[in-house]
Amino acid sequence: MEPNVNILFAPEDRLMDFLLKEFVAARKSIDIVVYLLGSKTVANAILKAHQRGIVIRMIIDGKVGRTRYSAHKSLLKKSIDVRTLRVTGGSMHTKFTLIDGSKLIAGSANLTNDANFRNHEFMFVSEDPLIFACFSSKFEALWSSLDKQPPASGEGGR
């Protein structure tokens, strides 16, 4: 049986718009690994999912997460569990999202407005159990190795 994969390209497919719809459709959980969360629109969609009772876990790059461009601080203020990965001599440049324990969305795009409107990016979507399991295993290994961040005190994102 061939895996069923949907492939999207930006800017023509508006990747963040697609992802926002997936966040609205989520019923149980959203796990995110990304270098940068730079879009307030995406951060607000994550917050709304959290307010609906969806379990949110996010891992971002430790260096980028400390910049003024990161919107993750607004999530920390609402007690969403965001963890940072600090890589010596490199970056945590992986980008994927796991939804409801069955759907994988992965690609080159950060969660930014540029990824939606300007950049040439790609994203693929799969519900193949074997592919999902590989990414889920990686997420769980990263997640269990990181400490929870305290709630943010200042405003975040742009």
N, C-alpha and C positions, 0 to 999 in steps of 0.2 A: 504494500500500500504506500503510495506517495504521500509525503507530508503536504498538508494544505497550508500554503504560505501566501499571504497578501503583501505585496511590496508597494510602497509609496515613495514618491520623490518630491522634494521641495525645490523651488517654491510652489510649483504648480498644484501639488496635492495638499498644501496647507497642513503640515504635520501636527502642529500644536492644536489646530481646530479638531483634527481627528482624535488626538489624545484627550482633549477636553470632553468630547462625547463619550469616550471610553470611561472617563472618571465619573461622569453622570450615570452611566449604565452599571457601574460597579455595585455589587450587592454585599460583599463581605470584606475584601481586603485589597489594598494597593501597596505594593512594595516597589520602591523607586531607587535606582542607582544612577547617579548623574554627576557629571563634572560641575555643572553650574545650573542653579535655578535662578534665572534672571528676569522672569516674567511675573509681574504682579497678577496678571490674569490667570496664569497657571497656578500660582500660589493660592489665589482665591478659590479656584476650582478644587484644589486639594483640601482647603479649609472647609468648603461646603460638603465635600464627601465625608470628612471627619465629623462634621456636625450631624450628618445623617446616620452616624454610627459605624461608618466604614473604618476598619483598622488601617492606619497609615504608618508605614515605616519608610524612612528615607535615609540614604547614604550619599553624602556629597564629598567632594575633594576638600581636604583640610585647609589648603592655602586659599583657594577661591572662596570658600565659605566665610572667610574673614574679611572679604572685600565689601565695598559699598554696593557692588553690583548684585550681590546675592540676596534673594528674597526669602531665604529660608528662616531668617530671624522672625518674620511674621508668623511662621508656623510654630516655632518654639514658644512664642508668646501665648499660643493657644494650646500648649501642652502636647503638641504632636511630636512624636519621637523621631528626631533627626540626629544622625550620628555622622561624624566626620572621619574620613580616612586620611591619615597623613602618610605620604609615601616619601621615603628618603631618596632624594635625587631624581624624582619623577612626579607623575601625577596619577591620580585615580581618574582615568579618562574613559572608563566604561560607562555605557549608557543603555539601561534597559529598565522596563517596568513589568511587573508581574501582577495580574489582576485576577482576583477570586480563585486563586489556586489552580488556574487552568490556561490563562491567556498570557502569552509573552509578546511584548512589544519592544523591539530593540533596533538600534541604528546608530547613526552618526550625530544626531541632533541633540544639543543641549536644550533645556527648557527655557528658551528665550524667544523674544519677538523676532529677532533676526533669523532664527531657525524656521520660523513660519513664513516670513515675507521676503527675505533677501538671500539667505544662504542656499547653496545647492547641497542638499542633505538627502539621506535615505532613511527609511524605516521599514522594518518588516514585522508582520504580525503572524503568530502561529499559535495554534491550540494543540499541536502535536505533543502528546504526553512525554515522549522521550526528550524532545528539545526543551520543553518546559522544565523537566526534571533537572537537566544540566544547569540551566540558569538559576533555578530555585536552590539547588545545592550550593552554587557559588554565592548567592545572596545570603543564605543561612550561615555559611562559613565566615563571610565578611561581618555580618551582623553580630554574631556571637563573639567576635574578636574586638568589638568596639564598645566604648563606654557611652552611656546616655549623656547627652548634653543638658546642662541646666536651662531653665526657661530664659529667653532673651529679655533684656530690660529695655532695649531701644527699638526704634523702628527699623525695618529692613526692606530691602528690595527697591526696584524701580519699575 
